[in-house]
Amino acid sequence: MDDLDDMGEHADAAPATPAATLVVFRHDPAGGPAHILMVERSGSLAFAGGATVFPGGKVDPADTELAGAFLARTGLELDPADAAGRITAVRETLEETGLAVGLVGAIDAERAAAARRLLLDTGRLADVLEAFDWDLDFDALVPFARWWPRHRNMRVFDTRFYLADLGTGAVDVTADTTENRHLFWASAAEALRLADEKAIKIIFPTRRNLERLAQFDHFGAARAHALATPIVTVTPRIELRDGTRWLMIPADAGYPVDGEPLDQADRA
């Protein structure tokens, strides 16, 4: 048995860590297709080291606590795991990029920078909300996908993907250099081109999501697609095609490409 036998869908899969990621759109200042914010991770990280991904990370206990308090205060009927995922997406985006997305209140560049410093110091989004008199704006985050690999003997994440629109084109972002080394804006098609040219490294889930996003020139079209497409939990599996092993995803999950040969798939 080789290591690849741990890939695919297994009943005895490794426990998954809840996580969330945010696909942040902005208008292209030059008038082309919308840009998406991409984050190049540090090469020293155990998971997806050196890969270019969307901002995000694992759900912290403080995120779950804040989600419970927010739902109780607002009466919003939402899956608590979804609520915690949205908070993680907001928190990680502010921490990694400096963008205050999914938040409402008196927000400008100076206050966002101060909020990021506080967040990096305490790690708790609740502290930021209290200090700056901000609140959460869950409506700004559109559920897009959920990926939950069920591999054996491998670190796996149950990751919820959300979309959000920054709107403006000219936005400065800076990397949190503890986990990331570079941030850049590009259309989904441009990011795929860079990956094909080996200028950046993207893992299997990022490639599939970029292919899906590349179908839309602006946030409104991507949002409409997301709202009209039921979220199917994506669990990659291995399928044999003409003697070649392919890494596949469900055909009804809303993706234009549902797999690639396993030996070509970059998994971490």
N, C-alpha and C positions, 0 to 999 in steps of 0.2 A: 504493500500500500504506500503510495507516495503522498506528499503533502497536499497535492491537489484534491485528493479524496476528501479532505476536510471542507472543501468548497461546496457550494450548492445548498440545498435545503435539507436540514436534518432535524429530526424530532429531538435529538439530544444536543441541540445547539448550545453554544456558549451563552451565558446570560448577557442580555443586551443592556447597554447604558443609554438611558434617555438623553436625547440631544436635539438641538434645533439649529437651523441656519436661515439666513435672510438674504434673498436676492434683491438687491437695491438697484432700482432703475433711476436714470436721470436722462433728461433731454440731451441729445448730441449738440454741442455748441455749433457744429458745422452744418447741422440740419439733416444728418443721416439717421440711420436706425438708432433707436435708444441704446444708451450705454448701460452696462452692468458693472457693478463694483466687484473686482476680483482681488483676492488676498493670496500672496505667496507665503506659504508656511516655512518656518525655519527648518533647515535640513536636519537639525538635531532632534526633532520631535519623533516619538515612537510611531505615531499614527500619521500617515500621509506626509511624512517629512519631505520638504522641498516641493510639495504639490501646490498647485494653484487651485483655490477653492472659493466658496462664498463665505462671508463672515458667519461665524457660528461656533458652537461648542456644546459641552455637556450641560444638562440641567443640574443646577446646584440645589441643595436643600433650601437655601434662602429663596430661590425662584419659586419653588413649590409652596413655601410659606406665604410669599407675597401673592401668589395666584389665589390661594384660598381666601386670604383677607380681601382681595379685590372682588372676587365673586360674591363673597358674603356682603360686602358693602354696596355693591351695585345691583345685586339680584340678577346678574347676567347668567343666563342658562347656557353653560359651555362645559364641555368635558374638562375636568380639572387638569388632565395631562396636556390637553391642547392649550389651556390657559398658561400653564407653566412653560410650555414650549415657546409661546409668544413672548413671555417675559425673558426667557433665555435669549431668544433672537434679538430682542431690543437691547438687552444688557451686553451681549457679546459684540454687537455692532458698534455700540458706543465705546466699549473698551478697546476694540481692535482698530477702529477707524476714526473715532471722534465724531461720528454722525449721530445726532439725536433723532432717530426715526422711531415712530410708534409712540411718541410722547407729545403731550400738549401742555401749554403754559407759555410763559414769557421766555422764549428760546431765541438766542442769537449766537453768533460764533464765539463770543467771549464766554458766555454762560455755558455753552456746550463744552468748551475746553476745560472750564472749572469743574463741571460735572464729571467729565472723564477723569480728571485728576482724583476727585473724591472716590469715584468708582474703583480706580486702580488701587487706591489706598485701602478701602474697606471690602470691596468685592460684592457689595450688596446694592442692588438697584433701589431697594426701599429707602436707603439712606439718601440717595440722590433725589428721589421724589420728595422726601420730607425737606431736605435742605433748600431745594429750588422751587418748592411749591408747584411741582409738575404733577401730571397724572398720566396714566396709561391710555393709549388710544388703540384699542384692539381692532377697531374698524379699519385702521390703516394697514393692517397685515392681512393678506389674502392667503388662505391655505392653498398650497400648490401640490404637494406630494408628501409621501411618507415612505421612507426606505428602512427596511428592517431585515438585514441579512440573517440567515439562520445557519451559520457555518460552525463547524466543530473546531475546538482548540485554537480559536482565533478571537481577537478582540473585536467585538461588533457593537454597533450603535443603532438604536432605534431613533432615526432622525426625521423630524418634521421640517418640511421646507415651506417657507412663506415668501410672498412677494410684497414689495412696498415701493412706492414712487416718491422719489425725492423732488422731482419736478425740475428744478433749476439745473442749468448746465454747468456753470462755473463754480465748482465746489472743491475746496482743498481738503485732502485727507492725509493723515500721516499714520504710519504703522506703529502698533505696539510691538516694540522689538523684542519683547520677552518670548513671543510665540511666532511672530511674523517678521518678514524682512522686506516686503515690498507690496505696495498697493497700486492698482491701476484701473482705469476705466476702459472698457472696450465693448463693442457689440458682441452678442453671442457668437455670431458668425466669425468675427475677427478673433475671438478667443479660441475657437476651434481651429482656425487657420494657424495661429501661433503654436497650438499644440501639435498640429500635423507637421509643422516645420521644426519641431523639437525646441522651440524657443521657450516654451513652458511645459510643465508636466501636469497632466490632469488624470485623475483616477476614474474608474469606470462609472460611478454615479454622477460625477461632475460632467463627463462627456455626454451621457444620456440626457441630463437636464439642459445642458447647453444646446444640444440638438433640438430639444423641444422648444426652448426659448427662442431659438433662431428663426422659428416660423413667424414671429411677430415683430413688426417694426416699431411698436410703441407699447407703453405700459397698458393702455386701455384694452388693446387686443389680447394681451397676455392675461390680464385680469378677467376679461370676459370668458376666455377659454378655461381658466382655472375654476371659475364659478360654475361653468356648464359641465365640467368633467368630474364625475364622482372620484374621490380619492380611493385608489386601490393600493393597499399596502404592497410595496414592491419588495419581493424576496427573490434575489437572483438565484438561478438554478443552473445546473449543468445539463446540457442536452447534446446528444451525439448526432452529428450531421455528416453523412458520407465519411464516417470514420474519424471525423475531427470533433473535438470537444468544444462546444460553444458555451459562453456564459450568457444566459438569457434572462429577460424580465417578462412579466405578464404582457400579453399582446393588447389587453384592454385597459392599460393604465394611462393612456393618453400620450404615449411616446411614439415619434415617427420611426425610430430605430429601436428594435427590441433585443439586440444582442450583437456579439462579435466573437470571433474565435478566442478561446480561453488564453492561448499563448500570446495574443495581442492585447489582452485586457490588462490595464495597469490597475491593480487592486488596492495598493497602499503605498 
